[in-house]
Each structure stands twice: as structure tokens, then as C-alpha cells.
Amino acid sequence: MDKKQLLSTMEVAEILGISRVAVFKMIKAGKIKAKKVGRNFVIDRKALPFLLGNALSKTSIKEIEQAVNKTVNEYGEALKLLGQE
């Protein structure tokens, strides 16, 4: 199975779980290296491991939110006291 080497901005947005506009902003900021082909940008598949290392999956975000909520529920009063010092 031969994977294509270049990905569209839409494909990268789906993989990273962000909007296409966010991908364009990251390209403009230099966070994603892209080439312009005609009117479109393409991203080399080799850049994905780097990009994925900087992005949290939806599952990871949910797990983090659950952990924060559990901590606040169990230790909320102690956290408030610590924040006052």
C-alpha cells in the first residue's frame, strides 16, 4: 500500500483534530512547513510525527479534563488554600 507523500491542509487538519483555518495560521506562523502548489498548500507527510508530537488528541484532552475535574472535586478546598499563600 503506497501512501501519498503530500497532504492537503484539510487532511492535516483532520489528522491534528483542528480546523483548516488553524492549519493556515500555523503555516503562516512557520509552525508547519508547507509548499504552495498552485493556489493550495501541501504538507510533506514526513512532518507529521513532529506535528503530532505537538498536538493533543481528543482522547488525551478528555482524559486531562477528567483528571482536572476529579482533582478539583477531591482537593478543591486545599487548592483554594494553597492559592491564597
Backbone as JSON, one array per atom type, in Angstrom:
{
  "sequence": "MDKKQLLSTMEVAEILGISRVAVFKMIKAGKIKAKKVGRNFVIDRKALPFLLGNALSKTSIKEIEQAVNKTVNEYGEALKLLGQE",
  "N": [[0.83, -1.18, 0.0], [0.77, 2.04, -1.02], [1.41, 5.07, 0.39], [0.4, 8.43, -0.08], [2.71, 11.08, -0.53], [2.42, 13.86, -0.09], [0.25, 15.97, 1.74], [-2.97, 17.53, 1.92], [-4.15, 20.69, 3.23], [-6.59, 20.28, 4.44], [-6.54, 17.53, 5.01], [-4.44, 17.44, 6.87], [-5.54, 19.01, 8.86], [-7.66, 17.34, 9.7], [-6.2, 15.14, 10.69], [-4.79, 16.33, 12.82], [-6.87, 17.2, 14.31], [-7.87, 19.77, 14.27], [-9.07, 22.96, 12.99], [-9.22, 23.87, 9.5], [-8.54, 26.5, 9.09], [-6.96, 26.96, 11.32], [-4.77, 25.42, 10.62], [-3.82, 26.89, 8.42], [-3.07, 29.23, 9.79], [-1.01, 28.21, 11.36], [0.79, 27.52, 9.37], [1.37, 30.05, 8.32], [2.57, 31.17, 10.57], [4.87, 29.72, 10.64], [5.0, 27.32, 11.95], [4.18, 25.02, 10.77], [5.64, 23.49, 8.1], [5.16, 24.15, 4.8], [4.45, 23.81, 1.28], [3.6, 25.82, -1.5], [1.41, 24.94, -3.97], [0.23, 25.76, -6.87], [-2.75, 27.26, -6.12], [-2.97, 26.19, -3.66], [-1.8, 24.88, -0.48], [0.55, 22.35, 0.4], [1.54, 19.72, 2.59], [4.33, 17.95, 3.64], [4.32, 14.51, 4.3], [6.28, 13.55, 5.99], [6.57, 15.46, 7.95], [4.62, 14.97, 9.8], [5.07, 13.33, 12.22], [6.43, 15.17, 13.87], [4.52, 17.23, 14.02], [2.37, 15.88, 15.2], [3.41, 15.31, 17.65], [3.2, 17.71, 18.92], [0.55, 18.13, 19.26], [-2.51, 17.5, 20.95], [-4.55, 14.66, 21.21], [-8.11, 14.15, 20.83], [-8.97, 12.31, 22.67], [-6.91, 12.41, 24.58], [-7.23, 15.04, 25.49], [-9.74, 14.85, 26.66], [-9.2, 12.99, 28.71], [-7.4, 14.48, 30.27], [-9.03, 16.62, 31.06], [-10.89, 15.2, 32.62], [-9.23, 14.29, 34.68], [-8.43, 16.72, 35.82], [-10.91, 17.72, 36.69], [-11.59, 15.74, 38.57], [-9.54, 16.08, 40.44], [-10.04, 18.72, 41.3], [-12.57, 18.36, 42.42], [-11.99, 16.57, 44.54], [-9.91, 17.81, 45.97], [-10.45, 20.49, 46.12], [-10.87, 22.47, 48.17], [-8.41, 22.44, 49.51], [-6.76, 23.25, 47.42], [-7.69, 25.85, 47.02], [-6.87, 27.03, 49.42], [-4.09, 26.76, 49.16], [-3.7, 28.44, 46.99], [-4.04, 30.91, 48.1], [-1.81, 31.56, 49.48]],
  "CA": [[0.0, 0.0, 0.0], [1.61, 3.22, -1.18], [0.8, 6.27, 0.95], [0.84, 9.61, -0.8], [3.74, 11.81, 0.2], [1.99, 15.2, 0.27], [-1.1, 16.04, 2.29], [-3.64, 18.82, 1.81], [-4.41, 21.34, 4.51], [-7.77, 19.63, 5.03], [-6.11, 16.24, 5.57], [-3.64, 17.72, 8.07], [-6.5, 19.48, 9.88], [-8.35, 16.15, 10.23], [-5.25, 14.34, 11.47], [-4.46, 17.04, 14.05], [-8.09, 17.5, 15.05], [-8.04, 21.22, 14.33], [-9.73, 23.48, 11.8], [-8.36, 24.19, 8.35], [-8.06, 27.86, 9.34], [-5.86, 26.82, 12.28], [-3.63, 24.91, 9.84], [-3.29, 28.04, 7.67], [-2.4, 30.11, 10.75], [0.25, 27.56, 11.73], [1.67, 27.65, 8.21], [1.79, 31.45, 8.27], [3.46, 31.4, 11.72], [6.07, 28.92, 10.47], [4.94, 26.11, 12.78], [4.03, 23.92, 9.82], [6.36, 23.76, 6.86], [4.29, 23.79, 3.67], [4.79, 24.34, -0.05], [2.45, 26.27, -2.25], [1.27, 24.3, -5.27], [-0.9, 26.48, -7.45], [-3.42, 28.09, -5.11], [-3.1, 25.4, -2.44], [-0.63, 24.46, 0.26], [0.68, 20.92, 0.68], [2.44, 19.44, 3.7], [5.02, 16.67, 3.48], [3.93, 13.51, 5.29], [7.4, 13.37, 6.93], [6.42, 16.44, 9.02], [3.56, 14.55, 10.71], [5.48, 12.95, 13.59], [6.72, 16.41, 14.6], [3.25, 17.93, 14.25], [1.56, 15.09, 16.13], [4.02, 15.43, 18.96], [2.8, 18.99, 19.48], [-0.91, 18.22, 19.32], [-3.18, 16.53, 21.81], [-5.71, 14.02, 20.6], [-9.37, 14.41, 21.53], [-8.98, 11.39, 23.81], [-6.0, 12.95, 25.59], [-7.86, 16.24, 26.06], [-10.83, 14.39, 27.54], [-8.58, 12.38, 29.9], [-6.84, 15.56, 31.08], [-10.17, 17.32, 31.67], [-11.44, 14.35, 33.67], [-8.28, 14.29, 35.8], [-8.51, 18.03, 36.47], [-12.19, 17.78, 37.39], [-11.51, 14.85, 39.74], [-8.65, 16.73, 41.41], [-10.74, 19.87, 41.86], [-13.65, 17.84, 43.29], [-11.46, 15.93, 45.73], [-8.97, 18.66, 46.7], [-10.8, 21.88, 45.83], [-10.66, 23.34, 49.33], [-6.96, 22.52, 49.73], [-6.2, 24.04, 46.33], [-8.04, 27.25, 47.31], [-5.97, 27.48, 50.5], [-2.74, 26.89, 48.59], [-3.69, 29.59, 46.1], [-4.07, 32.15, 48.87], [-0.47, 31.82, 50.06]],
  "C": [[0.88, 1.24, 0.0], [0.87, 4.45, -0.65], [1.29, 7.47, 0.15], [1.74, 10.45, 0.09], [3.28, 13.18, 0.68], [0.53, 15.2, 0.71], [-1.67, 17.45, 2.11], [-3.82, 19.42, 3.19], [-5.61, 20.71, 5.21], [-7.39, 18.3, 5.67], [-5.32, 16.44, 6.86], [-4.55, 18.18, 9.2], [-7.23, 18.3, 10.51], [-7.43, 15.34, 11.13], [-4.96, 14.99, 12.82], [-5.68, 17.35, 14.9], [-8.31, 18.98, 15.25], [-8.72, 21.68, 13.05], [-8.71, 23.76, 10.7], [-7.77, 25.59, 8.52], [-6.87, 27.82, 10.3], [-4.6, 26.31, 11.58], [-3.0, 26.06, 9.07], [-2.54, 29.0, 8.6], [-1.06, 29.53, 11.17], [1.26, 27.62, 10.6], [2.24, 29.06, 8.17], [2.78, 31.76, 9.39], [4.76, 30.6, 11.62], [6.1, 27.66, 11.31], [4.75, 24.86, 11.95], [4.72, 24.32, 8.54], [5.5, 23.25, 5.7], [4.81, 24.41, 2.39], [3.51, 24.75, -0.74], [2.49, 25.61, -3.63], [0.02, 24.9, -5.9], [-1.47, 27.41, -6.4], [-3.47, 27.41, -3.75], [-1.75, 25.16, -1.77], [-0.65, 22.95, 0.41], [1.74, 20.74, 1.77], [3.02, 18.06, 3.5], [4.63, 15.74, 4.62], [5.03, 13.32, 6.35], [7.31, 14.35, 8.11], [5.41, 15.99, 10.07], [4.03, 14.12, 12.09], [5.78, 14.18, 14.45], [5.43, 17.12, 14.96], [2.4, 17.19, 15.29], [2.12, 15.14, 17.54], [3.6, 16.71, 19.67], [1.29, 19.13, 19.63], [-1.46, 17.15, 20.25], [-4.36, 15.94, 21.06], [-6.95, 14.36, 21.42], [-9.47, 13.53, 22.77], [-8.09, 11.92, 24.93], [-6.6, 14.17, 26.27], [-8.94, 15.84, 27.05], [-10.27, 13.79, 28.83], [-8.02, 13.45, 30.83], [-7.96, 16.32, 31.79], [-10.77, 16.51, 32.81], [-10.54, 14.35, 34.9], [-8.34, 15.61, 36.55], [-9.79, 18.14, 37.28], [-12.18, 16.93, 38.66], [-10.66, 15.49, 40.83], [-9.35, 17.9, 42.09], [-11.84, 19.41, 42.81], [-13.1, 17.29, 44.6], [-10.63, 16.87, 46.6], [-9.24, 20.15, 46.52], [-10.48, 22.83, 46.95], [-9.15, 23.52, 49.6], [-6.3, 23.38, 48.65], [-6.49, 25.53, 46.53], [-7.1, 27.81, 48.38], [-4.54, 27.67, 50.0], [-2.63, 28.12, 47.69], [-3.67, 30.92, 46.84], [-2.69, 32.52, 49.41], [0.42, 32.51, 49.09]]
}
